[in-house]
């Protein structure tokens, strides 16, 4: 297929447009996952280790938000950042910063829910030991996060996969501006509609390659860590 051959030529030849889009996509997605992790993991740990009235309802809502429609997130962030919105004076709409915020909001429930489940399962196993040793809340969180770090890495991968594959959210708040807010997914949609299949295919190949590389690196880290445990 001629389009596929041309797509590989663009990749091997280091097409500047192709790799500029790739670079922006990685910056946006990785930044969003980092922000979501900083908020989501402590939130998940808090839900896992505390009991309060209505906790079950909070957990149900959090799990439900894992399937939050991306366009709804995009619309909500758009309303916040638009000129008439509460954060309109910041001038963030149609910038990479807006895209990072939107993706972080989208990914946060996924990381928080998976972190809660992981830490809660570990807490059941270690509860008696921690209570007997008088370990405080901060120490419990630190110990459980460390022990469950490889499972938590899976939560981060799930978040990255959702962020990297997102179209609707970033399209709404980023505007798909050429050379400024155009990511791999929005570019694929645009170039396919324009009939520029080689560029769309090239971006698609790179997107799949990035996700595979990130997952392979995480799997390697987990394998090495588990081997070190049993050695």
Number of C-alpha atoms within 10 A of each C-alpha: 5 8 15 16 12 16 22 17 14 20 18 10 9 12 14 11 12 20 17 16 21 19 12 18 25 18 13 24 24 20 20 26 29 17 17 25 25 13 16 25 24 16 18 25 24 18 22 23 16 10 10 7 7 8 13 12 10 12 18 11 13 20 17 13 16 18 12 16 12 22 19 14 22 26 16 16 23 25 17 16 21 18 15 10 12 11 16 15 12 10 13 20 23 21 18 22 18 24 30 25 22 27 31 27 22 29 32 26 27 27 29 31 26 24 31 26 18 22 29 21 14 17 20 11 11 14 14 11 11 16 11 8 8 11 14 10 13 8 12 20 19 12 18 18 20 13 14 16 17 18 18 23 18 18 22 26 18 17 29 26 19 18 27 23 17 20 21 18 26 31 21 23 30 26 18 20 14 11 11 15 24 24 33 27 24 25 23 23 12 15 17 15 11 10 10 13 18 21 24 26 22 25 25 17 15 18 20 12 12 16 16 13 12 14 18 12 12 17 15 12 14 17 13 11 14 12 10 9 8 6 6
